[in-house]
Amino acid sequence: MDLELDGLEVTFDHTAVAAPRIRDLLPIYRDLLGGRHLGGGGDNRVAGYRTLQLSYANGSKVELMEPLAGSTFFDSFFELTRGRGGVHHLNFHVSDLTAAVARLTARGYRLHGLDRSDPRWQEVFLHPKEAYGVLIQLAQPGAWDVADRRPTLEDVLAGRGGNGNGIPSP
């Protein structure tokens, strides 16, 4: 069998769900389904969104996302979902992002958003038109310094998470 990423380690990591407000997602993904905050999360000021991750008893994870004030990052996504949000992307970790990009590009897949700016997290996206309407994020995580501050859920919602902008979530 000829696998697209043959020879590379590929593991599913999480499902990301976006909504106009993370606070609207918490009653379902935290309270009802029992998700526990992983002790991380924060703002991507360049792209204009805030995230946090919840983990579950079996080790699976859900990432919750919301736009930062004034951001247009989710505009087209919210148009498609009539403003409500929903599953935004699936994340898979790869052992070698450079090799994954080369193999997928050679086979004609459309990729976008290649970002190698942070050695702790490098990523690229497989266009939804290539994956039956699903945005696939391929990421190669790097080493995190154990001294990195792990913000609480309250810190993230208050805008004090990683790269926090100091503006609370709506």
Backbone as a printed PyTorch tensor [residue, N CA C, xyz], in Angstrom:
tensor([[[  0.8360,  -1.1760,   0.0000],
         [  0.0000,   0.0000,   0.0000],
         [  0.8800,   1.2390,   0.0000]],

        [[  0.6180,   2.1810,  -0.8800],
         [  1.4050,   3.3950,  -1.0040],
         [  0.7660,   4.5010,  -0.1580]],

        [[  1.3330,   4.7770,   0.9910],
         [  0.8040,   5.7950,   1.8850],
         [  1.3830,   7.1530,   1.5250]],

        [[  0.5630,   8.1960,   1.6270],
         [  1.0080,   9.5460,   1.2880],
         [  2.2140,   9.9780,   2.1080]],

        [[  2.2250,   9.6500,   3.3770],
         [  3.3150,  10.0640,   4.2510],
         [  4.1220,   8.8670,   4.7240]],

        [[  4.2150,   7.8570,   3.8550],
         [  4.9110,   6.6150,   4.1660],
         [  6.2760,   6.9080,   4.7860]],

        [[  6.5370,   6.2690,   5.8870],
         [  7.8250,   6.4090,   6.5450],
         [  7.8570,   7.5020,   7.6060]],

        [[  6.8550,   8.3630,   7.6350],
         [  6.8180,   9.4060,   8.6540],
         [  5.8590,   8.9900,   9.7640]],

        [[  6.2170,   9.3200,  10.9710],
         [  5.3090,   9.0780,  12.0760],
         [  4.2250,  10.1520,  12.0490]],

        [[  2.9750,   9.7330,  11.9940],
         [  1.8320,  10.6470,  11.9800],
         [  0.8860,  10.2050,  13.0880]],

        [[  0.5540,  11.1290,  13.9920],
         [ -0.3690,  10.8010,  15.0670],
         [ -1.4390,  11.8890,  15.1780]],

        [[ -2.6620,  11.4500,  15.4050],
         [ -3.7440,  12.4040,  15.6140],
         [ -3.5550,  13.0360,  16.9780]],

        [[ -3.7060,  14.3800,  17.0510],
         [ -3.5190,  15.0580,  18.3270],
         [ -4.8000,  15.6640,  18.8750]],

        [[ -5.5140,  16.4620,  18.0660],
         [ -6.7150,  17.0880,  18.6050],
         [ -7.6730,  17.5550,  17.5140]],

        [[ -8.9020,  17.8280,  17.9500],
         [ -9.9170,  18.4700,  17.1230],
         [-10.0730,  19.8890,  17.6520]],

        [[-10.1030,  20.8630,  16.7540],
         [-10.2870,  22.2620,  17.1540],
         [-11.7060,  22.7060,  16.8190]],

        [[-12.3450,  23.3480,  17.7770],
         [-13.6970,  23.8680,  17.6270],
         [-13.6280,  25.3760,  17.8410]],

        [[-14.1700,  26.1340,  16.8920],
         [-14.1550,  27.5950,  16.9950],
         [-15.5640,  28.1220,  17.1630]],

        [[-15.6780,  29.1880,  17.9350],
         [-16.9460,  29.8860,  18.1380],
         [-16.6240,  31.3520,  18.3970]],

        [[-17.6040,  32.2230,  18.2930],
         [-17.3420,  33.6240,  18.6010],
         [-16.8410,  33.8430,  20.0300]],

        [[-17.2150,  32.9260,  20.9510],
         [-16.7990,  33.0370,  22.3530],
         [-16.4460,  31.6580,  22.9070]],

        [[-15.2360,  31.5140,  23.4140],
         [-14.8460,  30.2690,  24.0780],
         [-15.7860,  29.9880,  25.2440]],

        [[-16.2030,  31.0250,  25.9480],
         [-17.0800,  30.8390,  27.1140],
         [-18.3640,  30.0890,  26.7460]],

        [[-18.8370,  30.2260,  25.4980],
         [-20.0420,  29.5070,  25.0740],
         [-19.7720,  28.0230,  24.8460]],

        [[-18.5240,  27.6620,  24.6140],
         [-18.1580,  26.2630,  24.3820],
         [-17.9110,  25.4970,  25.6810]],

        [[-17.5160,  26.1950,  26.7360],
         [-17.1470,  25.5370,  27.9930],
         [-18.2780,  24.7170,  28.6170]],

        [[-19.5480,  25.1790,  28.5930],
         [-20.6010,  24.3410,  29.1940],
         [-20.7340,  22.9630,  28.5440]],

        [[-20.3620,  22.8620,  27.2860],
         [-20.4500,  21.5700,  26.6070],
         [-19.1640,  20.7700,  26.7960]],

        [[-18.0440,  21.3430,  26.3540],
         [-16.7950,  20.5800,  26.2900],
         [-16.1160,  20.3970,  27.6350]],

        [[-16.3340,  21.3240,  28.5840],
         [-15.7700,  21.1720,  29.9230],
         [-16.8020,  20.5650,  30.8720]],

        [[-17.9380,  21.2500,  31.0330],
         [-18.8970,  20.8660,  32.0660],
         [-19.6570,  19.5780,  31.7360]],

        [[-20.2400,  19.5050,  30.5690],
         [-21.0310,  18.3400,  30.1870],
         [-20.1640,  17.1170,  29.8900]],

        [[-19.1030,  17.3180,  29.1000],
         [-18.2850,  16.1910,  28.6410],
         [-17.0640,  15.9110,  29.5110]],

        [[-16.8010,  16.7730,  30.5060],
         [-15.7440,  16.4880,  31.4750],
         [-14.3420,  16.8650,  31.0610]],

        [[-14.1800,  17.7790,  30.1190],
         [-12.8390,  18.1980,  29.7180],
         [-12.1290,  18.9580,  30.8210]],

        [[-10.8500,  18.7000,  30.9470],
         [-10.0170,  19.3970,  31.9410],
         [ -8.9910,  20.2500,  31.2190]],

        [[ -8.8520,  21.4830,  31.6670],
         [ -7.8940,  22.3940,  31.0460],
         [ -6.4850,  21.8270,  31.1860]],

        [[ -5.7280,  21.8820,  30.0940],
         [ -4.3860,  21.3060,  30.0880],
         [ -3.3340,  22.2000,  30.7370]],

        [[ -3.6940,  23.4060,  31.0900],
         [ -2.7050,  24.2950,  31.6990],
         [ -1.9740,  25.1210,  30.6640]],

        [[ -2.5600,  25.3210,  29.5260],
         [ -1.9400,  26.1320,  28.4850],
         [ -2.9750,  26.9300,  27.7530]],

        [[ -2.5620,  27.4900,  26.6670],
         [ -3.4590,  28.2800,  25.8380],
         [ -2.9880,  29.7120,  25.7900]],

        [[ -3.5660,  30.4430,  24.8950],
         [ -3.1870,  31.8390,  24.8060],
         [ -3.5970,  32.4490,  23.4950]],

        [[ -2.9820,  33.5700,  23.2090],
         [ -3.3480,  34.3850,  22.0600],
         [ -2.3300,  34.2650,  20.9330]],

        [[ -2.8420,  34.1990,  19.7250],
         [ -2.0130,  34.3620,  18.5360],
         [ -2.3770,  35.7420,  18.0070]],

        [[ -1.6030,  36.7310,  18.4210],
         [ -1.9250,  38.1180,  18.0770],
         [ -1.7630,  38.3970,  16.5960]],

        [[ -0.8350,  37.7120,  15.9460],
         [ -0.6170,  37.9340,  14.5160],
         [ -1.8430,  37.4830,  13.7300]],

        [[ -2.3080,  36.2700,  13.9810],
         [ -3.4640,  35.7500,  13.2540],
         [ -4.7760,  36.2900,  13.8210]],

        [[ -4.8090,  36.5620,  15.1270],
         [ -5.9930,  37.1460,  15.7190],
         [ -6.9580,  36.1780,  16.3690]],

        [[ -6.4440,  35.2000,  17.1200],
         [ -7.3300,  34.2780,  17.8130],
         [ -6.7410,  33.8530,  19.1470]],

        [[ -7.6160,  33.3260,  19.9980],
         [ -7.2480,  32.8130,  21.3200],
         [ -7.6190,  31.3370,  21.3560]],

        [[ -6.8000,  30.5320,  22.0370],
         [ -7.0800,  29.0940,  22.1440],
         [ -6.8590,  28.5990,  23.5630]],

        [[ -7.4450,  27.4570,  23.8400],
         [ -7.1080,  26.6630,  25.0150],
         [ -7.4690,  25.2270,  24.6880]],

        [[ -6.8250,  24.2980,  25.3730],
         [ -7.1090,  22.8850,  25.1250],
         [ -7.6460,  22.2130,  26.3740]],

        [[ -8.5770,  21.2860,  26.1260],
         [ -9.1270,  20.4550,  27.1790],
         [ -8.7330,  19.0100,  26.8970]],

        [[ -8.4640,  18.2640,  27.9350],
         [ -8.1510,  16.8440,  27.7580],
         [ -9.2350,  16.0140,  28.4310]],

        [[ -9.3200,  14.7650,  28.0100],
         [-10.3430,  13.8510,  28.4920],
         [ -9.6810,  12.5940,  29.0470]],

        [[-10.4540,  11.7880,  29.7450],
         [ -9.9310,  10.6260,  30.4690],
         [ -9.0910,   9.7000,  29.5980]],

        [[ -9.4350,   9.5650,  28.3170],
         [ -8.6830,   8.6440,  27.4540],
         [ -7.4800,   9.3080,  26.7890]],

        [[ -7.1880,  10.5630,  27.1430],
         [ -6.0440,  11.2680,  26.5770],
         [ -6.3640,  12.0940,  25.3440]],

        [[ -7.5850,  12.0090,  24.8450],
         [ -7.9460,  12.8070,  23.6690],
         [ -8.0680,  14.2750,  24.0700]],

        [[ -7.9890,  15.1620,  23.0730],
         [ -7.9990,  16.5970,  23.3380],
         [ -8.9290,  17.3200,  22.3690]],

        [[ -9.4970,  18.4050,  22.8670],
         [-10.2680,  19.3330,  22.0540],
         [ -9.6750,  20.7120,  22.3070]],

        [[ -9.4100,  21.4210,  21.2140],
         [ -8.9260,  22.8020,  21.3140],
         [-10.1080,  23.7310,  21.0640]],

        [[-10.2860,  24.7080,  21.9330],
         [-11.3480,  25.6980,  21.7710],
         [-10.7100,  26.9940,  21.2760]],

        [[-11.3780,  27.6300,  20.3050],
         [-10.8190,  28.8250,  19.6660],
         [-11.8740,  29.9200,  19.5780]],

        [[-11.4090,  31.1740,  19.6580],
         [-12.2700,  32.3350,  19.4510],
         [-11.4460,  33.4400,  18.8050]],

        [[-12.0950,  34.3440,  18.0800],
         [-11.3550,  35.4700,  17.5080],
         [-11.0330,  36.5010,  18.5870]],

        [[ -9.8990,  37.1660,  18.4330],
         [ -9.6000,  38.3160,  19.2760],
         [-10.3970,  39.5050,  18.7630]],

        [[-10.6360,  40.4710,  19.6150],
         [-11.4080,  41.6580,  19.2440],
         [-10.8080,  42.3090,  17.9970]],

        [[-11.6610,  42.5820,  17.0190],
         [-11.2350,  43.2390,  15.7880],
         [-10.6200,  42.3330,  14.7460]],

        [[-10.4630,  41.0470,  15.0540],
         [ -9.8440,  40.1060,  14.1220],
         [-10.8180,  39.6770,  13.0340]],

        [[-10.2840,  39.4270,  11.8570],
         [-11.0790,  38.8920,  10.7530],
         [-10.7100,  37.4340,  10.4690]],

        [[ -9.9030,  36.8340,  11.3390],
         [ -9.3750,  35.4940,  11.1090],
         [-10.4670,  34.4660,  10.8150]],

        [[-11.5750,  34.4970,  11.5530],
         [-12.6230,  33.5010,  11.3910],
         [-13.7800,  33.9690,  10.5160]],

        [[-13.6820,  35.1230,   9.8800],
         [-14.8250,  35.6790,   9.1400],
         [-15.4160,  34.7040,   8.1340]],

        [[-14.5910,  34.1240,   7.2700],
         [-15.1430,  33.2210,   6.2510],
         [-15.6670,  31.9360,   6.8940]],

        [[-15.0070,  31.4670,   7.9430],
         [-15.4720,  30.2690,   8.6500],
         [-16.8370,  30.5270,   9.2800]],

        [[-16.9980,  31.6710,   9.9280],
         [-18.2840,  31.9860,  10.5540],
         [-19.3690,  32.2310,   9.5060]],

        [[-18.9920,  32.7260,   8.3380],
         [-19.9760,  32.8490,   7.2560],
         [-20.5090,  31.4760,   6.8670]],

        [[-19.5990,  30.5110,   6.7300],
         [-20.0020,  29.1500,   6.3580],
         [-20.8650,  28.4870,   7.4250]],

        [[-20.6480,  28.8500,   8.6710],
         [-21.3720,  28.2170,   9.7710],
         [-22.5020,  29.1130,  10.3020]],

        [[-22.8580,  30.1080,   9.5220],
         [-23.9350,  31.0500,   9.8960],
         [-23.6920,  31.6950,  11.2580]],

        [[-22.4170,  31.9830,  11.5300],
         [-22.0550,  32.7110,  12.7350],
         [-21.9180,  31.8940,  13.9990]],

        [[-22.2140,  30.6090,  13.9210],
         [-22.1960,  29.7820,  15.1340],
         [-20.8380,  29.1400,  15.4060]],

        [[-20.1000,  28.8270,  14.3750],
         [-18.8520,  28.1060,  14.5640],
         [-19.0660,  26.6080,  14.4440]],

        [[-18.0740,  25.8580,  14.8720],
         [-18.1220,  24.4010,  14.7990],
         [-16.7150,  23.8540,  14.6990]],

        [[-16.5970,  22.6370,  14.1760],
         [-15.2630,  22.0390,  14.0190],
         [-14.4840,  22.8740,  13.0140]],

        [[-13.3330,  23.3600,  13.4330],
         [-12.5100,  24.2190,  12.5840],
         [-11.4340,  23.4210,  11.8690]],

        [[-10.7120,  22.5700,  12.6010],
         [ -9.6750,  21.7540,  11.9570],
         [ -9.3590,  20.5130,  12.7910]],

        [[ -8.6920,  19.5810,  12.1370],
         [ -8.1420,  18.4060,  12.8030],
         [ -6.6320,  18.5610,  12.7880]],

        [[ -5.9900,  18.2300,  13.9030],
         [ -4.5450,  18.3660,  14.0020],
         [ -3.8820,  17.0020,  14.0790]],

        [[ -2.8760,  16.8320,  13.2360],
         [ -2.0380,  15.6440,  13.2500],
         [ -0.5990,  16.0790,  13.4440]],

        [[  0.1220,  15.3890,  14.3200],
         [  1.5400,  15.6500,  14.4910],
         [  2.3260,  14.7630,  13.5280]],

        [[  3.3420,  15.3380,  12.9160],
         [  4.2260,  14.5890,  12.0210],
         [  5.6410,  14.6590,  12.5720]],

        [[  6.4000,  13.6270,  12.3010],
         [  7.7630,  13.5660,  12.8210],
         [  8.7240,  14.4580,  12.0370]],

        [[  8.3810,  14.8050,  10.7960],
         [  9.2570,  15.6270,   9.9560],
         [  8.3930,  16.4650,   9.0210]],

        [[  8.1720,  17.7220,   9.3810],
         [  7.3030,  18.5810,   8.5860],
         [  7.8760,  18.8380,   7.1990]],

        [[  9.1740,  19.0050,   7.1090],
         [  9.8030,  19.2540,   5.8060],
         [  9.5390,  18.0970,   4.8540]],

        [[  9.6990,  16.8850,   5.3250],
         [  9.4510,  15.7070,   4.4880],
         [  7.9660,  15.5920,   4.1420]],

        [[  7.0890,  15.8840,   5.1060],
         [  5.6470,  15.8090,   4.8400],
         [  5.2540,  16.8060,   3.7560]],

        [[  5.7550,  18.0300,   3.8550],
         [  5.4550,  19.0570,   2.8440],
         [  5.9580,  18.6180,   1.4810]],

        [[  7.1650,  18.1060,   1.4180],
         [  7.7430,  17.6610,   0.1410],
         [  6.9150,  16.5360,  -0.4720]],

        [[  6.5250,  15.5620,   0.3230],
         [  5.7720,  14.4220,  -0.2020],
         [  4.3810,  14.8390,  -0.6730]],

        [[  3.7180,  15.6820,   0.0890],
         [  2.3730,  16.1140,  -0.3030],
         [  2.4030,  17.0300,  -1.5200]],

        [[  3.3610,  17.9370,  -1.5670],
         [  3.4930,  18.8420,  -2.7100],
         [  3.8080,  18.0550,  -3.9810]],

        [[  4.6870,  17.0740,  -3.8700],
         [  5.0500,  16.2540,  -5.0300],
         [  3.8460,  15.4960,  -5.5790]],

        [[  2.8870,  15.2140,  -4.7440],
         [  1.6810,  14.4980,  -5.1760],
         [  0.5530,  15.4350,  -5.5670]],

        [[  0.8320,  16.7360,  -5.5810],
         [ -0.1340,  17.7050,  -6.0710],
         [ -1.1240,  18.2440,  -5.0550]],

        [[ -0.9210,  17.9560,  -3.7890],
         [ -1.8260,  18.4870,  -2.7800],
         [ -1.5720,  19.9760,  -2.5650]],

        [[ -2.6500,  20.7360,  -2.3630],
         [ -2.5290,  22.1690,  -2.0800],
         [ -2.3450,  22.3580,  -0.5820]],

        [[ -1.2670,  23.0270,  -0.2400],
         [ -0.9480,  23.3230,   1.1510],
         [ -0.9380,  24.8390,   1.3220]],

        [[ -1.2390,  25.2940,   2.5180],
         [ -1.1340,  26.7300,   2.7850],
         [ -0.7930,  26.9490,   4.2440]],

        [[ -0.3360,  28.1750,   4.5350],
         [ -0.0470,  28.5620,   5.9120],
         [  1.2030,  27.9310,   6.4930]],

        [[  2.1750,  27.5810,   5.6620],
         [  3.4160,  27.0100,   6.1870],
         [  4.0680,  28.0210,   7.1200]],

        [[  4.3230,  27.6160,   8.3590],
         [  4.9050,  28.5040,   9.3600],
         [  5.9810,  27.7500,  10.1160]],

        [[  7.2040,  28.1900,   9.9470],
         [  8.3520,  27.5950,  10.6500],
         [  8.9840,  28.5980,  11.6200]],

        [[  8.2560,  29.6660,  11.9530],
         [  8.8250,  30.7600,  12.7350],
         [  9.1020,  30.3980,  14.1960]],

        [[  8.4230,  29.4020,  14.7350],
         [  8.6180,  29.0230,  16.1340],
         [  9.1190,  27.5850,  16.1850]],

        [[ 10.3350,  27.3590,  16.6500],
         [ 10.8650,  25.9890,  16.6800],
         [ 10.0630,  25.0550,  17.5760]],

        [[  9.2170,  25.6180,  18.4680],
         [  8.3950,  24.7820,  19.3410],
         [  7.1310,  24.3010,  18.6450]],

        [[  6.7700,  24.9310,  17.5060],
         [  5.5360,  24.5580,  16.8100],
         [  5.6400,  25.0110,  15.3640]],

        [[  5.8490,  24.0610,  14.4510],
         [  5.8870,  24.3590,  13.0210],
         [  4.6900,  23.6660,  12.3950]],

        [[  4.0560,  24.3530,  11.4180],
         [  2.8050,  23.8220,  10.8950],
         [  2.5880,  24.1650,   9.4380]],

        [[  1.6850,  23.4000,   8.8410],
         [  1.1840,  23.6620,   7.4990],
         [ -0.2350,  23.0880,   7.4640]],

        [[ -1.0330,  23.5890,   6.5400],
         [ -2.4150,  23.1330,   6.4330],
         [ -2.6760,  22.5180,   5.0650]],

        [[ -3.3980,  21.4280,   5.0750],
         [ -3.8880,  20.7930,   3.8600],
         [ -5.2320,  21.4470,   3.5660]],

        [[ -5.3480,  22.0160,   2.3850],
         [ -6.5390,  22.7830,   2.0140],
         [ -7.8010,  21.9320,   2.1520]],

        [[ -8.9040,  22.5220,   2.6470],
         [-10.1490,  21.7510,   2.7960],
         [-10.6490,  21.1270,   1.4910]],

        [[-10.3470,  21.7340,   0.3570],
         [-10.7720,  21.1460,  -0.9180],
         [-10.0550,  19.8290,  -1.2000]],

        [[ -8.9620,  19.5870,  -0.5160],
         [ -8.2130,  18.3440,  -0.6760],
         [ -8.7010,  17.2600,   0.2880]],

        [[ -9.4900,  17.6660,   1.3030],
         [ -9.8550,  16.7260,   2.3670],
         [-11.3570,  16.7610,   2.6390]],

        [[-12.1480,  16.8340,   1.5750],
         [-13.6050,  16.7550,   1.6690],
         [-14.1830,  17.7780,   2.6400]],

        [[-13.6570,  19.0060,   2.5540],
         [-14.1790,  20.1090,   3.3420],
         [-13.5990,  20.2450,   4.7350]],

        [[-12.6260,  19.4260,   5.0790],
         [-12.0190,  19.4820,   6.4090],
         [-10.6380,  20.1180,   6.3060]],

        [[-10.3770,  21.1010,   7.1540],
         [ -9.0510,  21.7030,   7.2380],
         [ -8.1840,  20.7880,   8.0890]],

        [[ -7.0640,  20.3410,   7.5330],
         [ -6.1420,  19.4460,   8.2290],
         [ -4.8740,  20.2270,   8.5470]],

        [[ -4.5360,  20.2700,   9.8220],
         [ -3.3000,  20.9060,  10.2640],
         [ -2.2730,  19.8190,  10.5170]],

        [[ -1.1140,  19.9450,   9.8830],
         [  0.0140,  19.0570,  10.1480],
         [  1.0340,  19.8790,  10.9220]],

        [[  1.4450,  19.3870,  12.0670],
         [  2.3560,  20.1500,  12.9090],
         [  3.5010,  19.2790,  13.3900]],

        [[  4.6480,  19.9010,  13.5090],
         [  5.8080,  19.2410,  14.1000],
         [  6.1400,  20.0040,  15.3730]],

        [[  5.7090,  19.4500,  16.5230],
         [  6.0260,  20.1340,  17.7760],
         [  7.4900,  19.9530,  18.1230]],

        [[  8.0510,  20.9750,  18.7230],
         [  9.4330,  20.9140,  19.1900],
         [  9.4710,  20.8470,  20.7060]],

        [[ 10.6290,  21.1110,  21.2510],
         [ 10.8090,  21.0500,  22.7000],
         [ 10.2870,  22.3220,  23.3550]],

        [[  9.5700,  22.1390,  24.4460],
         [  9.0830,  23.2580,  25.2620],
         [  9.9290,  23.3080,  26.5100]],

        [[ 10.2700,  24.4890,  26.9340],
         [ 11.0240,  24.6820,  28.1640],
         [ 10.0860,  24.4200,  29.3350]],

        [[ 10.4710,  23.5270,  30.2200],
         [  9.6140,  23.2070,  31.3580],
         [  9.4020,  24.4240,  32.2550]],

        [[ 10.2320,  25.4500,  32.1080],
         [ 10.0700,  26.6700,  32.9010],
         [  8.9960,  27.5820,  32.3130]],

        [[  8.5220,  27.2790,  31.0820],
         [  7.4660,  28.0880,  30.4840],
         [  6.2680,  28.1080,  31.4290]],

        [[  5.7560,  29.2770,  31.6730],
         [  4.5940,  29.4370,  32.5490],
         [  3.3840,  28.7840,  31.8910]],

        [[  2.6770,  27.9900,  32.6450],
         [  1.4840,  27.3190,  32.1400],
         [  0.2690,  28.0730,  32.6790]],

        [[ -0.3570,  28.9230,  31.8620],
         [ -1.4770,  29.7150,  32.3640],
         [ -2.6810,  28.8540,  32.7250]],

        [[ -3.4320,  29.3340,  33.7050],
         [ -4.6650,  28.6610,  34.1100],
         [ -5.7690,  29.0100,  33.1140]],

        [[ -6.8750,  28.3130,  33.2070],
         [ -8.0390,  28.6250,  32.3810],
         [ -8.4770,  30.0670,  32.6270]],

        [[ -8.4800,  30.4760,  33.8700],
         [ -8.8780,  31.8390,  34.2080],
         [ -7.9250,  32.8660,  33.5880]],

        [[ -6.6140,  32.5520,  33.5960],
         [ -5.6340,  33.4430,  32.9590],
         [ -5.9240,  33.5970,  31.4670]],

        [[ -6.1780,  32.4780,  30.7980],
         [ -6.4310,  32.5220,  29.3530],
         [ -7.6620,  33.3640,  29.0670]],

        [[ -8.7550,  33.1130,  29.7940],
         [ -9.9960,  33.8500,  29.5570],
         [ -9.8620,  35.3300,  29.9160]],

        [[ -8.9380,  35.6480,  30.8080],
         [ -8.7110,  37.0510,  31.1910],
         [ -7.7350,  37.7480,  30.2450]],

        [[ -7.2350,  37.0200,  29.2420],
         [ -6.2800,  37.6120,  28.3080],
         [ -4.8570,  37.6010,  28.8170]],

        [[ -4.5820,  36.7630,  29.8330],
         [ -3.2380,  36.6880,  30.4050],
         [ -2.5480,  35.3590,  30.0870]],

        [[ -3.0430,  34.6350,  29.0630],
         [ -2.3990,  33.3940,  28.6590],
         [ -1.1420,  33.6890,  27.8720]],

        [[ -0.5810,  32.6760,  27.2270],
         [  0.6060,  32.8810,  26.4080],
         [  0.3810,  33.9910,  25.3940]],

        [[  1.2720,  34.9470,  25.3400],
         [  1.1550,  36.1090,  24.4500],
         [ -0.1550,  36.8620,  24.6500]],

        [[ -0.7160,  36.7720,  25.8390],
         [ -2.0070,  37.3950,  26.1090],
         [ -2.0160,  38.8850,  25.8320]],

        [[ -3.1460,  39.3640,  25.3240],
         [ -3.2710,  40.7710,  25.0000],
         [ -3.8830,  41.5820,  26.1440]],

        [[ -4.2100,  40.9080,  27.2540],
         [ -4.7670,  41.5950,  28.4100],
         [ -6.2450,  41.9280,  28.3020]],

        [[ -6.8450,  41.5800,  27.1780],
         [ -8.2730,  41.8450,  26.9820],
         [ -9.0280,  40.5480,  27.2590]],

        [[ -9.9650,  40.5710,  28.2240],
         [-10.6990,  39.3450,  28.5550],
         [-11.5260,  38.8280,  27.3750]],

        [[-11.7580,  37.5350,  27.3690],
         [-12.6550,  36.9280,  26.4000],
         [-14.0470,  37.5070,  26.6180]],

        [[-14.7790,  37.6680,  25.5240],
         [-16.1300,  38.2350,  25.6860],
         [-17.0560,  37.3010,  26.4600]]])
